[in-house]
């Protein structure tokens, strides 16, 4: 296996692990807190909005590290 393949494999595993943790710690408790189907759909949509915001922050932080790495080190 090449170094690039290992990097992709680690990234994919961390992505799957992160999504599983988000579902277990945020999505499932939010869904079980409500009884009506409309409320459950709404909480899923709002949780996906929060997930998108967290992913966006992660992408911005990663881009900052990539672009500023040569200047810092």
C-alpha positions as CSV (number, residue, x, y, z in Angstrom):
1,X,0.0,0.0,0.0
2,X,1.2,3.5,-0.8
3,X,1.3,6.4,1.6
4,X,-1.5,8.1,-0.3
5,X,-3.7,5.0,0.0
6,X,-3.1,4.8,3.7
7,X,-4.0,8.5,4.1
8,X,-7.3,8.0,2.1
9,X,-8.1,4.9,4.2
10,X,-7.5,6.7,7.5
11,X,-9.6,9.7,6.3
12,X,-12.5,7.5,5.2
13,X,-12.4,5.5,8.5
14,X,-12.4,8.8,10.5
15,X,-15.3,10.2,8.5
16,X,-17.4,7.1,9.1
17,X,-16.5,7.0,12.8
18,X,-17.3,10.7,13.1
19,X,-20.7,10.3,11.4
20,X,-21.5,7.3,13.7
21,X,-20.6,9.3,16.8
22,X,-22.7,12.2,15.6
23,X,-25.7,9.9,15.0
24,X,-25.2,8.2,18.4
25,X,-24.7,11.3,20.5
26,X,-26.8,13.9,18.7
27,X,-29.3,12.4,16.3
28,X,-30.7,9.5,18.2
29,X,-31.3,11.4,21.5
30,X,-33.0,14.2,19.5
31,X,-35.3,11.8,17.7
32,X,-36.3,9.9,20.8
33,X,-37.1,13.1,22.6
34,X,-40.2,13.7,20.4
35,X,-43.2,11.6,19.7
36,X,-44.9,13.2,16.6
37,X,-43.5,12.2,13.2
38,X,-43.5,15.9,12.1
39,X,-41.4,16.8,15.1
40,X,-39.0,14.0,14.4
41,X,-38.5,15.0,10.8
42,X,-37.9,18.6,11.9
43,X,-35.3,17.5,14.4
44,X,-33.5,15.4,11.8
45,X,-33.4,18.4,9.4
46,X,-32.1,20.7,12.1
47,X,-29.5,18.1,13.2
48,X,-28.3,17.8,9.6
49,X,-28.0,21.6,9.5
50,X,-25.8,21.4,12.6
51,X,-23.7,18.6,11.0
52,X,-23.2,20.7,7.9
53,X,-22.1,23.7,10.0
54,X,-19.6,21.5,11.9
55,X,-18.3,20.0,8.6
56,X,-17.9,23.5,7.2
57,X,-15.9,24.6,10.3
58,X,-13.7,21.6,9.9
59,X,-13.0,22.3,6.2
60,X,-12.2,26.0,7.0
61,X,-9.8,24.9,9.8
62,X,-8.2,22.4,7.6
63,X,-7.8,24.9,4.8
64,X,-6.2,27.4,7.2
65,X,-3.7,24.8,8.3
66,X,-2.8,23.8,4.8
67,X,-2.3,27.4,3.6
68,X,-0.5,28.7,6.7
69,X,1.7,25.6,7.3
70,X,4.7,27.0,5.4
71,X,4.6,30.3,7.1
72,X,4.4,28.8,10.6
73,X,7.1,26.1,10.1
